[in-house]
Amino acid sequence: MKILAGNANPQLAKEIAEHCFSDLVPSKISTFADGETSIEFLENIRGEDVFIVQPTSTPVNDSLMELLIMIDAARRSSAARITAVIPYFGYARQDRKSASRTPITAKLVANLLVTAGADRILTMDLHAGQIQGFFDIPVDDLTSRLVFAKDIKRQYDADAPFVFVSPDAGGVVRARKFADMFGGEIAIVDKRRPEAGVSEVMNLIGNVEGKHAILVDDIVDSGGTLCNAAQAIIDAGALSVRAYITHGVLSGKACEKVEASILQEMVVTNSIADHCPKNCKKTRQVSVGLLFGEAIRRVHNEESVSSLFG
């Protein structure tokens, strides 16, 4: 087994390698004067089971291109099998045609990864599960639910009244799975989005009064939806609101919005490297290094990974 890391999240790659009792393969990643990326692995990987850790996070296009070049380099270095470990799968929100003359970019990215030479994809909490069907190679879509569940148990008393809230109709299944784990109830924020990146909370479906509300979602980007939903929940009588979001994209002033919001805390995973300002006290990361490390160990040993899906 050989584990390689791109520049998008080297700290997470290091945690994964430590769990697998392995060192990261040294590599030289540089940029030419015109912006082209150059990659060289400084260790033999011929005949090895190779895992390349690279979330396609901001800057998305640079991270994606770096991953594709690393896969190609591994293939041309005669690696026996190449698994692209993509903790955060960029472009996943472009999974269907939203208008007449628009692309399905998530499918394009899938084609690029397969063409580059990936034999398997290991990712987490895809924005849409059907993206797995865009690939003609195996895809393991892990979940952060078990990692978050451990943290939730540390934050609340065992008899605390819970309600798990989905910030939109599309996340109801996710909220239901959390509720089933804790024996809680669910609620749904019904919102209207007049334009990309802007949301307006319209209605709250479900009872949150006198309960601790936990917002669960896969991505927080601008933070507008999350903060508006939290305010609506408090207005409906909830005791407190915490958010557990898998991927903290946190574009623009998202961290500042969360800091100024009614949210007690927002917890994200380290699928994307932390880039919040130091003065943002309400945002906290939990690591998925152990989760991915265990998944990689099982894939390498040809063991089942289904128990990691929660």
N, C-alpha and C positions, 0 to 999 in steps of 0.2 A: 504494500500500500504506500502511495506517495500523495501527500497533500500539498497543493500549491495555492498561493493567494495572490489576488490582484490588489490594486490600490484602493478599492472602494471601502473595504472594512478589514484591515489587517489584524486588528485586535480580536475580532470575532474568530477569524481564521486561526489565530494563535490558540485561543481557548479550545476550539474544535480539535486541533492537533494534539494539545495536551491531554484531552480525554482519550484520544486514540493512541496515547503513548508514542507519539511520532513528532518529528521535527518538520517544520515547513521546508519544502525544497527551496533552496536559495535561487533567486531569479533576478535578472536585470531587466527592469522595465524603464524605458526612457522615451523621451519625446524629441523628435527631430525639430529643427528650426521652423519647418512649415506646419508643425502640429501633428505629423504622423507618429504613430506609436510603434516602438520597437521592443521586442521581447526575446529574451534568451534565458533558457533554464541552465543553471550552473551545476547540474547533477544529472547523472544518467537515469532515464526513466523507461528505457527499453523493456518491454514485456511486463510493465508494472500496471497495477490497478490504480488509476490516477483520479483524484478528486480535486477539482478546481473551484475554490471558494470565491465568489464574486457577486454580491448583490448588484443589480443594475439600477442603482440609486443615483441621485444628483452628484455630478452631471451625468444624466442618464445615457446620453449618446456616447460619451467617452467611456463610461463603465461598460456599456454593451459591446462597443468595438474592442475594448481591451479583452473582454471575455472571449469574444469570437477569435481573436488573434491567439490567445493562450490555448484554446481548444485546437486550433489548426497547428500550432507549434507542437503540442503534445502528440497529435496524430502523426505528424511528420517525424517525430522522435520515436516512433514505433511503440507507443503505449498500448498495452493489451486492451484496456477498457478505459473510457473517459466519462466521468460523471460530472456534469455541471451542477455545482451546489450554489443555488441562487436563493438565498434567504428572502430577499425581496425581489419579486419579478416585475420589473418596470414595464410599462405599456399594457399592463393587465386590464386597465380600465377601458382600453380601446378594443373590446372583445366582440364588437358587433357594429354594423353600419348604423350610425346615429342620424344620418341624413342621406339624401340620394347619391351624392358623389363624394363619399368618404371611404377611407380604407378600414380594413380590419387589421390593425397594426400588431395586435397580440399574435395573430396567426402568422404574420410576416416574420416576427421575431422567432417564433417556433421553427419556421422553415430555415431561417438563418442558422440557428443553433444546430439543427440536424445536419444541414449542409456542411457546416464547419467541421463536424466530426464527433459531436456528442453522442454517446451511446445510452445515456440515462440522464434524467433531470431529477434533482432533489431540491424541493422548494418548500414554502410554508404559507399557509393561508392565502392561496390564490384569490384574487378579487372575485373571480367567477370560476367555480369548479369545472365547468365545461371546457376551460382552456386546456385541461389535460387531453381532451380529444383533438386538439390542434396538432398534437405530436403523434408520430408513428413509432416512437420509442417509449420505454417505460417512464412514467412520471410518478414520483412519490410526493404527495402534497401533505406535509406534516401540519400539525395544528399547535398553536401556542396555548390552547385551552388548559392543558395540564400544568403548564408553567404558571399561568395566571391564577389557577385555582389554589395552588400552594400559597401564593402571595395574598390572595383574598382571605384565606383562613387565618393568616397572621395579622390581618388588619381589623378583623371583626370578631366579636364574641360568637360562640357557637349558636346561641339562641337569638342572635340579632335578626330582626325582620328584614328580608332581602326582597328586592325586585330588580330583575335584569332588564335593561331597556335597550331596544334596538333603535338607533337614530333614523332608520328608514325601514320601509317594508321589505327591502331586499335582505336585511340582516336578521329577520325573524328566526330563521332556523338556528343561527349562531346563538341568539339569546335563549332560545328554547333548550339548547344543549347545556348551556351554563345553568339554567334553572333546574334542569333534570339532575345535574350533579349535586346541587345544594338544596333541592326540594323547595325552590322559590317560585315566584310568579314572574310573568313577563309583561312588559308594556312596550308600546310602539309610538315613536314620534312620527306623525304624518306631516311631511314638509313639502313645500313647493320650491323648486329651484328655477328662478327666472333666467339665470344665465350661469355659465360655468364659473365655479368658485364662489358663488353667492347663493345662500339658502335662506328661506324664511320659514320659521316654524309656524305651522297652521293649527295643529291639534295633537292632543296626547290621548292615545287609546290605551286604557288600562288604569288600574288603581295604584298610585304611588304614595298616597297619603299615609304619613306615620311610618314610612319605611326608608331604609337606606337604599338609594338607587345606584346601580352600577351600570354605566353605559358600556356596551361592548361593540367593537367594530373592527374591521380589518385594516383600515387606512385613515389616518388623520393628515390632511394636507394643509389647507389654509387655516383650519381651525374654526371657521365660521359656523358650520353645521353643528359641531360639538358644543360650542359655547352657547348657541341659541337653544339647543336641546336641553342643556343643563339648566338654563334659566327657566324654561318651560316646566321642567320637572320640579324645581323648587317652588315655582308659582302654584303648582298643583298640590303642594303640601308635603313633599318628601323631606326627610330629616337631613339628608346629605346626598351629595352626588360625587362619585368617583368615576373615572373612565379608564377602561383597559382596552388599549388599541394595539394591534399587532405591529403595524408598520408606522413609525413616526416620520413621515415625509417632511412635515413641518416647514412648508414653504413660506417665504416672506417673513411677516411678523406673527406667525402662528404661535410661537412660544409666548410672546408678549400678550396675545389675545387670551391664551389660557391663564396666564398669570393674573390678568385683570378680571377674569370671569368668576362666576359663582362656584366653579369646580373646586372641590377640596383637594384633589390630586389627579393627575393624568399619568398612567403607567403605560409605557411602551416597551417593546423588546429592543434588543440591540441588533435586529436584522439590518438596520441602517445605522451607520456610525453617528454617535451623538454630536450634534452641532448646535445645541441650544446655548444661548448666553448663560454665563455662570450665575447671573442673578435670577434666573427662572427657577424658583424653588418648588413650584408645583409639578414640575415634570421630572419623572424618575424612570430609569431603565432597569429592566430585569434581563438576565442573560439567557439566550437559547443555545449557548455553546455546548452545553451538556446534551441537549436534545439532538442537535445536529451531529455531534460527535458519536452518540450512541447509534443514530441512524446510519452513519457512514460505517461504523464497525459492523453492524448487521448486514448491510449491503455487501461489504467486502467478504464477509464470512458466509454469504448466501443464506442468511437467516431471515425470518419474517420481521417486517417492520410495522405490521398492522396494529400492534398494541400501542405504538407511538401516535396513532391517529386519534386517540382519546375515545 
